[in-house]
Amino acid sequence: MNVEEKDYYLIMRKRKKITQIQVAQGMGISQAFVSYFECNKWIFTDEQFKKYKVYIETYKN
C-alpha cells in the first residue's frame, strides 16, 4: 500500500457516500480504526487494507 493508493480509496469511499461505520462493520473492526487509518495515525496490515479496498470496490448503493 502506498499513500496514493490509500488516498484513492478514501476519495472513492466519499464519492460513493460510504460511511466509516459501514466500512468498519464490513471489515469487522471499529470505526475509530478506520478513522485513524484515513488520518494517517494507524497503518492497516496488508490483509486489513485488502478488506478495505474490496469493501469500497464492491459496495452497491
N, CA and C atoms as a LAMMPS dump frame, in Angstrom:
ITEM: TIMESTEP
0
ITEM: NUMBER OF ATOMS
183
ITEM: BOX BOUNDS ff ff ff
-5.0000000000000000e+02 5.0000000000000000e+02
-5.0000000000000000e+02 5.0000000000000000e+02
-5.0000000000000000e+02 5.0000000000000000e+02
ITEM: ATOMS id mol type element x y z
1 1 1 N 0.85 -1.188 0
2 1 2 C 0 0 0
3 1 3 C 0.884 1.235 0
4 2 1 N 0.524 2.181 -0.83
5 2 2 C 1.231 3.455 -0.798
6 2 3 C 0.219 4.571 -0.541
7 3 1 N 0.719 5.741 -0.304
8 3 2 C -0.14 6.874 0.062
9 3 3 C -1.133 7.189 -1.048
10 4 1 N -0.696 7.159 -2.289
11 4 2 C -1.591 7.474 -3.394
12 4 3 C -2.74 6.476 -3.472
13 5 1 N -2.45 5.204 -3.249
14 5 2 C -3.485 4.178 -3.289
15 5 3 C -4.478 4.376 -2.138
16 6 1 N -3.965 4.663 -0.956
17 6 2 C -4.829 4.907 0.206
18 6 3 C -5.741 6.103 -0.058
19 7 1 N -5.177 7.176 -0.577
20 7 2 C -5.964 8.373 -0.864
21 7 3 C -7.014 8.112 -1.946
22 8 1 N -6.669 7.297 -2.934
23 8 2 C -7.615 6.932 -3.988
24 8 3 C -8.855 6.277 -3.381
25 9 1 N -8.642 5.317 -2.472
26 9 2 C -9.768 4.612 -1.865
27 9 3 C -10.546 5.502 -0.888
28 10 1 N -9.888 6.41 -0.237
29 10 2 C -10.583 7.37 0.63
30 10 3 C -11.516 8.239 -0.219
31 11 1 N -11.02 8.733 -1.334
32 11 2 C -11.844 9.553 -2.225
33 11 3 C -12.993 8.725 -2.792
34 12 1 N -12.712 7.491 -3.2
35 12 2 C -13.75 6.618 -3.734
36 12 3 C -14.832 6.361 -2.676
37 13 1 N -14.409 6.141 -1.426
38 13 2 C -15.371 5.916 -0.345
39 13 3 C -16.296 7.113 -0.192
40 14 1 N -15.724 8.297 -0.213
41 14 2 C -16.524 9.507 -0.042
42 14 3 C -17.444 9.749 -1.238
43 15 1 N -16.967 9.48 -2.443
44 15 2 C -17.804 9.661 -3.637
45 15 3 C -18.989 8.708 -3.64
46 16 1 N -18.777 7.509 -3.124
47 16 2 C -19.854 6.525 -3.042
48 16 3 C -20.74 6.74 -1.818
49 17 1 N -20.368 7.744 -1.001
50 17 2 C -21.115 8.082 0.22
51 17 3 C -21.177 6.9 1.186
52 18 1 N -20.051 6.226 1.329
53 18 2 C -19.923 5.123 2.285
54 18 3 C -19.371 5.715 3.577
55 19 1 N -20.011 5.44 4.681
56 19 2 C -19.527 5.973 5.955
57 19 3 C -18.396 5.103 6.507
58 20 1 N -17.644 5.686 7.409
59 20 2 C -16.598 4.918 8.086
60 20 3 C -17.213 3.777 8.883
61 21 1 N -18.391 3.996 9.423
62 21 2 C -19.071 2.947 10.189
63 21 3 C -19.399 1.762 9.29
64 22 1 N -19.873 2.029 8.085
65 22 2 C -20.192 0.948 7.158
66 22 3 C -18.935 0.148 6.802
67 23 1 N -17.842 0.853 6.53
68 23 2 C -16.588 0.174 6.207
69 23 3 C -16.126 -0.658 7.394
70 24 1 N -16.167 -0.071 8.567
71 24 2 C -15.722 -0.768 9.772
72 24 3 C -16.538 -2.036 10.009
73 25 1 N -17.849 -1.949 9.868
74 25 2 C -18.696 -3.121 10.048
75 25 3 C -18.372 -4.193 9.018
76 26 1 N -18.132 -3.787 7.79
77 26 2 C -17.776 -4.729 6.737
78 26 3 C -16.436 -5.401 6.967
79 27 1 N -15.546 -4.689 7.646
80 27 2 C -14.208 -5.224 7.92
81 27 3 C -14.126 -5.945 9.258
82 28 1 N -15.115 -5.742 10.115
83 28 2 C -15.085 -6.343 11.439
84 28 3 C -14.162 -5.639 12.418
85 29 1 N -14.028 -4.318 12.244
86 29 2 C -13.209 -3.502 13.151
87 29 3 C -14.033 -2.315 13.607
88 30 1 N -13.467 -1.494 14.474
89 30 2 C -14.202 -0.32 14.954
90 30 3 C -14.051 0.841 13.967
91 31 1 N -15.009 1.747 14.044
92 31 2 C -14.97 2.949 13.211
93 31 3 C -13.741 3.777 13.53
94 32 1 N -13.303 3.758 14.774
95 32 2 C -12.132 4.547 15.175
96 32 3 C -10.892 4.105 14.398
97 33 1 N -10.721 2.798 14.179
98 33 2 C -9.552 2.333 13.432
99 33 3 C -9.586 2.8 11.983
100 34 1 N -10.78 2.843 11.395
101 34 2 C -10.896 3.36 10.024
102 34 3 C -10.514 4.837 10.01
103 35 1 N -10.998 5.579 10.985
104 35 2 C -10.663 7 11.085
105 35 3 C -9.156 7.208 11.263
106 36 1 N -8.56 6.454 12.173
107 36 2 C -7.118 6.572 12.406
108 36 3 C -6.332 6.265 11.134
109 37 1 N -6.761 5.235 10.421
110 37 2 C -6.086 4.861 9.175
111 37 3 C -6.182 5.987 8.152
112 38 1 N -7.384 6.54 7.986
113 38 2 C -7.578 7.579 6.979
114 38 3 C -6.892 8.888 7.35
115 39 1 N -6.612 9.085 8.632
116 39 2 C -5.908 10.295 9.096
117 39 3 C -4.407 10.053 9.288
118 40 1 N -3.935 8.916 8.804
119 40 2 C -2.509 8.547 8.892
120 40 3 C -2.009 8.389 10.322
121 41 1 N -2.879 7.963 11.208
122 41 2 C -2.469 7.706 12.596
123 41 3 C -2.357 6.216 12.879
124 42 1 N -2.708 5.389 11.913
125 42 2 C -2.694 3.935 12.066
126 42 3 C -2.386 3.332 10.71
127 43 1 N -1.669 2.237 10.692
128 43 2 C -1.357 1.549 9.443
129 43 3 C -2.071 0.202 9.443
130 44 1 N -2.873 -0.041 8.425
131 44 2 C -3.527 -1.333 8.286
132 44 3 C -2.511 -2.388 7.895
133 45 1 N -2.766 -3.609 8.319
134 45 2 C -1.985 -4.734 7.815
135 45 3 C -2.376 -4.914 6.34
136 46 1 N -1.605 -5.704 5.616
137 46 2 C -1.946 -5.96 4.216
138 46 3 C -3.336 -6.577 4.093
139 47 1 N -3.675 -7.468 5.013
140 47 2 C -4.987 -8.119 4.99
141 47 3 C -6.11 -7.11 5.261
142 48 1 N -5.9 -6.224 6.219
143 48 2 C -6.907 -5.209 6.527
144 48 3 C -7.093 -4.258 5.345
145 49 1 N -5.986 -3.868 4.713
146 49 2 C -6.101 -2.953 3.572
147 49 3 C -6.833 -3.625 2.419
148 50 1 N -6.604 -4.907 2.234
149 50 2 C -7.31 -5.644 1.18
150 50 3 C -8.812 -5.64 1.46
151 51 1 N -9.213 -5.876 2.715
152 51 2 C -10.632 -5.844 3.085
153 51 3 C -11.223 -4.451 2.849
154 52 1 N -10.467 -3.424 3.195
155 52 2 C -10.886 -2.03 2.994
156 52 3 C -11.152 -1.779 1.508
157 53 1 N -10.205 -2.162 0.667
158 53 2 C -10.345 -1.957 -0.777
159 53 3 C -11.53 -2.728 -1.344
160 54 1 N -11.628 -3.999 -0.98
161 54 2 C -12.701 -4.841 -1.51
162 54 3 C -14.064 -4.305 -1.108
163 55 1 N -14.205 -3.88 0.146
164 55 2 C -15.487 -3.338 0.594
165 55 3 C -15.872 -2.124 -0.244
166 56 1 N -14.952 -1.221 -0.44
167 56 2 C -15.237 0.005 -1.188
168 56 3 C -15.503 -0.303 -2.658
169 57 1 N -14.699 -1.181 -3.24
170 57 2 C -14.871 -1.51 -4.672
171 57 3 C -16.197 -2.203 -4.946
172 58 1 N -16.653 -3.047 -4.038
173 58 2 C -17.843 -3.859 -4.292
174 58 3 C -19.116 -3.28 -3.693
175 59 1 N -19.026 -2.147 -3.016
176 59 2 C -20.186 -1.531 -2.375
177 59 3 C -21.2 -1.103 -3.424
178 60 1 N -22.447 -1.455 -3.181
179 60 2 C -23.544 -1.043 -4.051
180 60 3 C -24.54 -0.233 -3.23
181 61 1 N -24.963 0.901 -3.765
182 61 2 C -25.94 1.755 -3.067
183 61 3 C -27.263 1.077 -2.939
